[in-house]
Amino acid sequence: MNIDELNRRFGAPGRIVFRTGHCGYPQVALANKYGVAEVALLGGNILSYRPTGQSEVLFRPAKRDYNRGESVHAGCPVCWPWFGKSGEPGTKPHGFARISLFSVRGTTYSDEMTEITLGLKSSPDTRAMWPYDFDLELKVSVSMKLNLSLKTKNTGEAPFVLTEGFHPYFLVGDREQATLRGVDALSFVDARDMSEGVFAGDFQAKEASDHVITLPERPKHEFALLDPVLDRAIALVSSGNRKLVVWNPGPGAGLADQAEDDWKKFLCVEPATLWRDAGFTLAPGEEHTLLAAVQAQLKIGNFK
């Protein structure tokens, strides 16, 4: 479906607009009185989120934009059907959804919300990477928050183990001054050396970080990223994830799509489920949904 067809079937002037993005793939802007989000149909990556009256919430490097088959270290990629190296030996980290082209299943809007629904189904190409039948549905909406929903359904005849995650790169003024609140007394594994620990108070990424935090069983999980440089608090609420990953590569990571000092400008706080022993086993016909909501607030002194 070309851009004109997408706008004719699913667009709404000033609210939902499709255009050709980098490398020729479509992307869509969702807008209303609360803000604007941009989503790439390639990978379902949320490229941008700008609440009204605020600056960009998601980091995106200027050095290089991504192409099909390449990873991207920016925005909010979708990691599915495995997170990190939770897939079978020899598979690419973070799964294949982030390099797959999603279809548009529908759009809707009201005075309070603008939403797009994207979909990805099993095919000969996906079965070559993962031998299961599935239906994956991604919903992205802009209201007072940026709302994300990732629903997996097992449409095959065999059970499978699912790990997954949203991988937001939150833009910060200085990584070393940003503080993550909500992790006090939670246990973690530092995936750099597999050492274990327990947080005492808030967390600051004073060095490279790859902390995999185990979350307690509860209906939802709440965290806040406090940024004194931009004077902003970013609240993150999630459900359907058993872990939270806090990641920043630090200097010298050699990421091809980032400039040398880009690591100073973001902190990834990722609602995820990883490592196969923590995964969700879906029997034929079963579903699982990962939810996340992001809300930015200026003046961190007023943040409760």
BALOTI-239687 format. One line per field, with one value per residue (C-alpha): residue number from 1; residue in three letters; x, y, z. Coordinates in nm, 4 decimals, always signed. Example, Ala and Ser with C-alpha at 12.3 -4.5 7.8 and 13.67 -1.06 7.14 Angstrom:
// BALOTI-239687
i	[1|2]
aa	[ALA|SER]
xx	[+1.2300|+1.3670]
yy	[-0.4500|-0.1060]
zz	[+0.7800|+0.7140]
END
This chain:
// BALOTI-239687
i	[1|2|3|4|5|6|7|8|9|10|11|12|13|14|15|16|17|18|19|20|21|22|23|24|25|26|27|28|29|30|31|32|33|34|35|36|37|38|39|40|41|42|43|44|45|46|47|48|49|50|51|52|53|54|55|56|57|58|59|60|61|62|63|64|65|66|67|68|69|70|71|72|73|74|75|76|77|78|79|80|81|82|83|84|85|86|87|88|89|90|91|92|93|94|95|96|97|98|99|100|101|102|103|104|105|106|107|108|109|110|111|112|113|114|115|116|117|118|119|120|121|122|123|124|125|126|127|128|129|130|131|132|133|134|135|136|137|138|139|140|141|142|143|144|145|146|147|148|149|150|151|152|153|154|155|156|157|158|159|160|161|162|163|164|165|166|167|168|169|170|171|172|173|174|175|176|177|178|179|180|181|182|183|184|185|186|187|188|189|190|191|192|193|194|195|196|197|198|199|200|201|202|203|204|205|206|207|208|209|210|211|212|213|214|215|216|217|218|219|220|221|222|223|224|225|226|227|228|229|230|231|232|233|234|235|236|237|238|239|240|241|242|243|244|245|246|247|248|249|250|251|252|253|254|255|256|257|258|259|260|261|262|263|264|265|266|267|268|269|270|271|272|273|274|275|276|277|278|279|280|281|282|283|284|285|286|287|288|289|290|291|292|293|294|295|296|297|298|299|300|301|302|303|304]
aa	[MET|ASN|ILE|ASP|GLU|LEU|ASN|ARG|ARG|PHE|GLY|ALA|PRO|GLY|ARG|ILE|VAL|PHE|ARG|THR|GLY|HIS|CYS|GLY|TYR|PRO|GLN|VAL|ALA|LEU|ALA|ASN|LYS|TYR|GLY|VAL|ALA|GLU|VAL|ALA|LEU|LEU|GLY|GLY|ASN|ILE|LEU|SER|TYR|ARG|PRO|THR|GLY|GLN|SER|GLU|VAL|LEU|PHE|ARG|PRO|ALA|LYS|ARG|ASP|TYR|ASN|ARG|GLY|GLU|SER|VAL|HIS|ALA|GLY|CYS|PRO|VAL|CYS|TRP|PRO|TRP|PHE|GLY|LYS|SER|GLY|GLU|PRO|GLY|THR|LYS|PRO|HIS|GLY|PHE|ALA|ARG|ILE|SER|LEU|PHE|SER|VAL|ARG|GLY|THR|THR|TYR|SER|ASP|GLU|MET|THR|GLU|ILE|THR|LEU|GLY|LEU|LYS|SER|SER|PRO|ASP|THR|ARG|ALA|MET|TRP|PRO|TYR|ASP|PHE|ASP|LEU|GLU|LEU|LYS|VAL|SER|VAL|SER|MET|LYS|LEU|ASN|LEU|SER|LEU|LYS|THR|LYS|ASN|THR|GLY|GLU|ALA|PRO|PHE|VAL|LEU|THR|GLU|GLY|PHE|HIS|PRO|TYR|PHE|LEU|VAL|GLY|ASP|ARG|GLU|GLN|ALA|THR|LEU|ARG|GLY|VAL|ASP|ALA|LEU|SER|PHE|VAL|ASP|ALA|ARG|ASP|MET|SER|GLU|GLY|VAL|PHE|ALA|GLY|ASP|PHE|GLN|ALA|LYS|GLU|ALA|SER|ASP|HIS|VAL|ILE|THR|LEU|PRO|GLU|ARG|PRO|LYS|HIS|GLU|PHE|ALA|LEU|LEU|ASP|PRO|VAL|LEU|ASP|ARG|ALA|ILE|ALA|LEU|VAL|SER|SER|GLY|ASN|ARG|LYS|LEU|VAL|VAL|TRP|ASN|PRO|GLY|PRO|GLY|ALA|GLY|LEU|ALA|ASP|GLN|ALA|GLU|ASP|ASP|TRP|LYS|LYS|PHE|LEU|CYS|VAL|GLU|PRO|ALA|THR|LEU|TRP|ARG|ASP|ALA|GLY|PHE|THR|LEU|ALA|PRO|GLY|GLU|GLU|HIS|THR|LEU|LEU|ALA|ALA|VAL|GLN|ALA|GLN|LEU|LYS|ILE|GLY|ASN|PHE|LYS]
xx	[+0.0000|+0.1527|+0.1436|-0.1611|-0.3568|-0.2542|-0.3684|-0.6940|-0.7830|-0.6363|-0.5385|-0.7124|-0.5878|-0.3970|-0.4381|-0.3028|-0.0670|+0.1458|+0.4587|+0.7593|+1.0290|+1.3941|+1.4880|+1.1456|+0.9347|+0.6170|+0.5927|+0.2986|+0.2516|-0.0173|-0.1179|-0.3687|-0.3826|-0.1606|+0.1340|+0.2771|+0.4285|+0.5907|+0.5922|+0.7805|+0.5925|+0.9315|+0.9773|+0.6922|+0.9603|+0.8303|+1.0683|+0.9577|+0.7302|+0.6853|+0.4233|+0.2682|+0.4861|+0.7807|+1.0897|+1.1506|+1.1233|+1.2988|+1.6619|+1.7367|+2.0892|+2.1504|+2.4377|+2.2437|+1.8903|+1.8154|+1.7471|+1.5730|+1.7917|+1.9839|+1.9408|+1.8653|+1.9792|+1.7193|+1.3505|+1.1564|+1.2212|+1.0009|+1.1931|+1.0014|+0.9629|+1.2711|+1.4540|+1.8312|+1.9955|+1.6961|+1.6389|+1.7868|+2.1671|+2.2774|+1.9747|+2.0015|+1.9525|+1.6085|+1.4210|+1.2925|+0.9906|+1.2148|+1.3313|+0.9907|+0.7394|+0.4133|+0.0762|-0.1802|-0.4897|-0.6743|-0.6667|-0.9010|-0.9170|-1.1299|-1.0924|-0.8755|-0.6799|-0.5187|-0.4289|-0.2888|-0.3022|-0.0274|+0.0008|+0.2481|+0.1605|+0.3648|+0.4817|+0.7400|+0.9955|+0.9235|+0.9097|+1.2611|+1.3702|+1.1208|+0.9166|+0.5856|+0.2569|+0.1512|-0.0423|+0.1277|-0.0645|+0.0955|-0.1151|+0.0359|-0.1753|-0.1234|-0.3402|-0.2159|+0.0413|+0.2122|+0.0419|+0.1886|+0.0277|+0.1893|-0.0428|+0.0811|-0.1505|-0.0366|-0.2226|-0.0380|-0.0650|+0.2432|+0.3240|+0.6074|+0.8065|+0.7830|+1.0251|+0.9850|+1.0151|+0.9835|+1.3283|+1.2810|+1.5858|+1.4864|+1.6522|+1.8337|+2.0515|+2.3336|+2.3149|+2.5327|+2.2986|+1.9741|+1.8115|+1.5786|+1.3231|+1.1167|+1.3873|+1.4634|+1.4972|+1.4636|+1.7162|+1.9149|+2.1732|+2.4400|+2.4494|+2.7995|+2.9531|+2.6408|+2.7005|+2.3974|+2.2812|+1.9922|+1.9275|+1.9391|+1.7477|+1.7347|+1.9704|+2.2136|+2.4068|+2.7489|+2.9051|+2.7974|+2.4897|+2.3163|+2.1060|+1.8315|+1.5886|+1.3447|+0.9998|+0.7567|+0.4274|+0.1812|-0.0751|+0.1508|+0.5011|+0.5802|+0.9095|+1.0262|+1.3343|+1.4326|+1.6468|+1.7787|+1.9526|+1.6335|+1.4287|+1.1924|+1.0473|+0.9473|+0.7025|+0.6929|+0.4143|+0.4087|+0.2369|+0.2877|+0.6662|+0.8657|+1.1845|+1.3062|+1.6327|+1.8372|+2.0978|+2.3570|+2.6719|+2.9028|+3.1914|+3.3672|+3.0733|+3.1305|+2.7616|+2.7518|+2.4410|+2.5607|+2.8154|+3.1035|+2.9389|+2.5753|+2.5888|+2.5712|+2.2302|+2.0095|+1.9210|+1.7228|+1.4592|+1.2996|+0.9870|+1.0797|+1.0772|+1.4045|+1.5913|+1.3922|+1.3342|+1.1336|+0.9439|+0.5733|+0.4658|+0.1694|-0.0336|-0.2226|-0.4902|-0.3456|-0.2591|-0.0222|-0.0148|+0.2684|+0.1565|+0.3525|+0.2656|+0.5040|+0.4240|+0.6630|+0.6332|+0.8347|+0.9734|+1.0904|+1.0526|+0.6770|+0.6970|+0.5266]
yy	[+0.0000|+0.3338|+0.6605|+0.7973|+0.4780|+0.4798|+0.8405|+0.7747|+0.4635|+0.5429|+0.9106|+1.2129|+1.5628|+1.7160|+1.4056|+1.0984|+1.1585|+0.9049|+0.9992|+0.8281|+0.7831|+0.6947|+0.4195|+0.4473|+0.2880|+0.4567|+0.6272|+0.7963|+1.1039|+1.0904|+1.4334|+1.5985|+1.8683|+1.6609|+1.6089|+1.4300|+1.0843|+0.9414|+0.5679|+0.3745|+0.0867|-0.0794|-0.2443|-0.0565|+0.1718|+0.4821|+0.7377|+1.0452|+1.1651|+1.5356|+1.6383|+1.9777|+2.2559|+2.0230|+1.9064|+1.5586|+1.2710|+1.0018|+1.0134|+0.9827|+1.0212|+1.2438|+1.0326|+0.7617|+0.6375|+0.2706|+0.0417|-0.2919|-0.5622|-0.3188|-0.2526|+0.0990|+0.2429|+0.5180|+0.5906|+0.3025|-0.0230|-0.3293|-0.6382|-0.9551|-1.2596|-1.2609|-0.9932|-0.9567|-1.2952|-1.4907|-1.6490|-1.9697|-1.9838|-1.8042|-1.5750|-1.1968|-1.0134|-0.8667|-1.0750|-1.0003|-0.7738|-0.4673|-0.5392|-0.6513|-0.4377|-0.4038|-0.3602|-0.0999|-0.2595|+0.0543|+0.4073|+0.6022|+0.9401|+1.1469|+1.4736|+1.2946|+1.0296|+0.9475|+0.5832|+0.3466|-0.0327|-0.2217|-0.5934|-0.8650|-1.2292|-1.5432|-1.6107|-1.8267|-1.5518|-1.5439|-1.9244|-1.9369|-1.7391|-1.8769|-2.1901|-2.0834|-1.9312|-1.6081|-1.2854|-0.9756|-0.6515|-0.3201|-0.0227|+0.3237|+0.6129|+0.9708|+1.1053|+1.2780|+0.9960|+0.7915|+0.4519|+0.1283|-0.2144|-0.5264|-0.8297|-1.1734|-1.4587|-1.8142|-1.9087|-2.2368|-2.5908|-2.5920|-2.3915|-2.1396|-1.9377|-1.5615|-1.2968|-0.9393|-0.5746|-0.2101|-0.0501|+0.3272|+0.5514|+0.8394|+1.1689|+1.3255|+1.6318|+1.4331|+1.0605|+1.0862|+1.3358|+1.1518|+0.9497|+0.6503|+0.6302|+0.3224|+0.0563|+0.0719|-0.2785|-0.4534|-0.7210|-0.7069|-0.8850|-0.6740|-0.8459|-0.7127|-0.9607|-1.1431|-1.0089|-0.9744|-0.7070|-0.5170|-0.1464|+0.0734|+0.3867|+0.5429|+0.4533|+0.6770|+0.5549|+0.6910|+0.4338|+0.1954|+0.0022|-0.3214|-0.3915|-0.6550|-0.5922|-0.8562|-0.7097|-0.8236|-0.9807|-0.6924|-0.5514|-0.2658|-0.1283|+0.2422|+0.4264|+0.7830|+0.9175|+1.2526|+1.4809|+1.7941|+1.9240|+1.9377|+1.9897|+1.7126|+1.3945|+1.1037|+0.8612|+0.5033|+0.2610|-0.0957|-0.4311|-0.7729|-0.7594|-0.9518|-0.7488|-0.3931|-0.3290|-0.0149|+0.0228|+0.2673|+0.1553|+0.4289|+0.5644|+0.3547|+0.1290|+0.1740|+0.1785|+0.2525|+0.4705|+0.6937|+0.9711|+0.9334|+1.1205|+1.0176|+0.7865|+1.0964|+1.1894|+0.8930|+0.6294|+0.3226|+0.2122|-0.0938|-0.2820|-0.6303|-1.0009|-1.1737|-1.4940|-1.7958|-1.9148|-1.5954|-1.6123|-1.6569|-1.9936|-1.9526|-2.2583|-2.2650|-1.9951|-1.8149|-1.4447|-1.2208|-0.8387|-0.6056|-0.2529|+0.0657|+0.4313|+0.7281|+1.0726|+1.3673|+1.6509|+1.9708|+2.1025|+1.7949|+1.9851|+1.9475|+1.5738|+1.3568]
zz	[+0.0000|-0.1035|+0.0911|-0.0915|-0.0226|+0.3441|+0.3857|+0.2016|+0.4041|+0.7436|+0.7535|+0.9045|+0.8148|+1.1011|+1.3172|+1.1333|+0.8433|+0.6551|+0.4643|+0.3157|+0.5751|+0.5454|+0.3024|+0.1370|+0.4118|+0.5432|+0.8767|+1.0430|+1.2619|+1.5313|+1.6614|+1.8912|+2.1570|+2.3868|+2.1531|+1.8500|+1.8040|+1.4920|+1.4241|+1.1554|+0.9962|+0.9599|+1.2973|+1.4645|+1.6073|+1.7849|+1.6367|+1.8264|+2.1056|+2.1752|+2.4311|+2.3658|+2.5040|+2.5651|+2.3848|+2.2434|+2.4931|+2.2871|+2.1778|+1.8078|+1.6666|+1.3676|+1.2393|+1.0553|+1.0199|+1.0030|+0.7123|+0.6913|+0.8424|+1.0611|+1.4318|+1.5507|+1.8817|+1.9195|+1.9596|+2.1104|+1.9202|+1.9650|+2.0790|+1.9860|+1.9996|+2.2150|+2.4062|+2.3930|+2.3503|+2.4805|+2.1380|+2.0086|+1.9649|+1.6502|+1.6257|+1.6159|+1.9471|+2.0155|+1.7579|+1.4108|+1.4687|+1.4727|+1.1164|+0.9834|+0.7967|+0.9890|+0.8181|+0.9212|+1.0733|+1.1702|+1.3065|+1.5297|+1.6965|+1.9302|+2.1181|+2.3740|+2.1802|+1.8454|+1.7803|+1.5200|+1.5227|+1.3410|+1.2791|+1.1925|+1.1160|+1.0735|+0.7197|+0.5439|+0.6148|+0.9887|+1.0148|+0.8726|+1.1813|+1.4362|+1.3568|+1.5113|+1.3967|+1.5619|+1.5345|+1.6753|+1.7247|+1.8222|+1.9273|+1.9698|+2.0926|+2.1990|+2.4783|+2.7926|+2.7706|+2.5049|+2.5315|+2.3923|+2.3692|+2.2231|+2.2041|+2.1010|+2.0074|+1.9418|+1.6220|+1.5721|+1.7048|+1.9301|+2.2431|+2.2384|+2.4916|+2.4522|+2.5759|+2.4579|+2.5477|+2.4621|+2.4370|+2.4875|+2.4629|+2.6890|+2.6024|+2.8977|+2.9378|+3.0979|+3.1675|+3.4778|+3.6429|+3.5682|+3.8469|+3.8180|+4.0960|+4.1845|+4.2042|+4.5772|+4.7329|+4.3957|+4.3055|+3.9833|+3.7742|+3.6042|+3.2655|+3.1947|+3.4405|+3.5761|+3.9264|+4.1513|+4.3904|+4.5447|+4.4937|+4.8021|+4.7042|+4.3595|+4.0736|+3.8884|+3.5847|+3.6731|+3.4417|+3.1670|+3.2759|+3.1795|+3.4866|+3.4590|+3.7428|+3.8669|+3.9311|+4.1974|+4.0941|+4.0769|+3.8301|+3.7197|+3.7703|+3.8124|+3.7654|+3.7113|+3.5368|+3.6896|+3.4740|+3.6507|+3.3359|+3.1272|+3.4461|+3.3464|+3.4932|+3.2712|+3.4304|+3.3001|+3.3902|+3.2580|+3.2956|+3.1423|+3.1953|+3.4525|+3.4240|+3.3806|+3.1986|+3.2577|+2.9852|+2.8617|+2.6778|+2.8042|+2.5961|+2.3357|+2.2536|+1.8816|+1.7853|+1.4137|+1.4260|+1.7105|+1.7367|+1.9802|+2.2670|+2.2089|+2.5115|+2.7334|+2.5929|+2.6800|+2.9340|+2.8305|+3.0819|+2.9246|+3.0350|+2.9225|+2.9916|+2.9175|+2.9738|+2.8737|+3.2304|+3.2903|+2.9600|+2.9036|+2.7623|+2.5283|+2.4413|+2.1090|+2.1156|+2.4180|+2.4251|+2.6175|+2.6261|+2.7225|+2.8123|+2.8722|+2.9191|+2.9149|+3.0522|+3.0687|+3.3185|+3.3325|+3.6621|+3.8484|+4.1749|+4.1320|+4.0604|+4.3215]
END
